[in-house]
Amino acid sequence: MEKEAGESSIKRNALLNIIRTSLSIIFPLITFPYATRILQPEGIGKAQFSSSIISYFVMIAGLGIGIYGIRETAKRRDNAEDLTQITKELFFLNLLPTIFAYILLCVTLFFIPKFNAYKKLLLIYSATILFSTIGLEWLYSGLEQYAYITVRQFAFQFLSLILLFVFVKGEGDVSKYALISVFANVGSNICNFVHSRKYINWKQPVKPEILKHLKPVFILFGMRVAASLYVTLDTTLLGFLTEDTQVGYYEVANKMTRIVVSLITSVTAVMLPRLSFFVAKNDFTAFTTLSEKSFEMILLFSMPMSAGLFVLSENIVLLVSGTQFEFAIPVMRVLSILVLIIPISNFFGNQIFLPLGKEKISLYAMLIGAVVNIVLSVFFIYQFGAFGAALASVIAETSIAIFYLIIAAMHSIFTVLVKPLLHYIIATGIMTGAVFFLNHLPVSLGAKTICSVLGGMVIYGIFLFAIHDNAFIELSLRLKNKLHILGDKK
């Protein structure tokens, strides 16, 4: 009974997380094309460069508490007193680096001349430093409160959408665009803190034992620092070494790619609290079963999406941002590889090694990726601009995935199942050929893009159904049951 309840909870949370990520995709697909056409490559470049700079200070303020907080609150969710204790300890620990981050930002603004032209934007985006700390997002993920997160996210994204259309009207409205972007983050985090009183007794006196958290938090912080060196470093280096237009081209391609990646990772992101719970209960059979299902789901979605994004890169860039961003097309083709690589790396880092308490392995992986990206980015960006940044990012992410696979195989922690892997490789190959053919139909750009996407999905699904792929059949049955339930309610 407990196992069935756990599986039901996982399915519900996965569905909610897919809905939440779908909202994260739908709203940017409305707002980002509008913003790129209004602000043009230079305006988007300025905004994204400023945002990338502030992301480093947000990282310093976070101190690696985010993922650690999810794991620790998930372990204590059945005990209100322990939950309050750990939440307060991590919150107070989080305040110290937040103060340090603001001091460091002030020093940076004063001593780096490059930032003079971006000072207003940097100050606007800096609000996210404080409110990311106040938001306690890790608490809600640890408690698996995905329904609340989804409703809250929808409300603030909808408000931001309205504000964008009302106030951003011309190329000079970059500051307004930044303010609206920050609004969603600030509003959500204020709601989080107020709502946390439902789970946390802030009046309960506790004696914070902060020192015991320092070692794992600093290891995770090291991972986050290393990760940032190949996640946001591309945008930062482009801003320093090239002009704002190159940042704009890169950001259009990167934005679309990351949207697809987030959709895939949302399917399995809810596994971390559950996997951590299984480890705490020493139920490694359940841990292995769940992790294998999670990996199959990643391959099921990431392979066809990566191939589809590569083939349809030109369509997407022109439809989303217009001909003024045509230089982003080859950049997106390179970055489309990340749709396959990042979910695999994310799986091993956050769903295998982290629940097992092997944070150091992830730290080493991130350091490898960081070193590779730094060395290659400087050289490639000088030579090829945005295209070079994309190339460096893909090589860095691939090196991380390879490292994870080698370590997992050496220690027999996880074995990649060959049969489903072959299923998805063959199905993706057939689908890619069909999409390539459909994309050359003598119809409008929008029409052939829709035909290519829908046709590719149908062909991919028919093939997997014909060979009775377990993950696809199980997913189809779940969807069928959901539709029956909805039909019965009507």
ABEGO torsion letter per residue (X at the ends): XAAAAAAAAAAAAAAAAAAAAAAAAAAAAAAAAAAAAAAEAAAAAAAAAAAAAAAAAAAAAAGGAAAAAAAAAAAAAABAAAAAAAAAAAAAAAAAAAAAAAAAAAAAAAABAAAAAAAAAAAAAAAAAAAAAAAGAAAAAAAGBAAAAAAAAAAAAAAAAAAAAAABABAAAAAAAAAAAAAAAAAAAAAAAAAAAAABBAABBBBBBAAAAAAAAAAAAAAAAAAAAAAAAAAAAAAAABBAAAAAAAAAAAAAAAAAAAAAAAAAAAAAAAAAAAAAAGBAAAAAAAAAAAAAAAAAAAAAAAAAAAAAAAAAAAAAAEAAAAAAAAAAAAAAAAAAAAAAAAAAAAAAAAAAGBAAAAAAAAAAAAAAAAAAAAAAAAAAEAAAAAAAAAAAAAAAAAAAAAAAAAAGABBBBAAAAAAAAAAAAAAAAAAAAAAABBBBAAAAAAAAAAAAAAAAAAAAAAAGBAAAAAAAAAAAAAAAAAAAAX
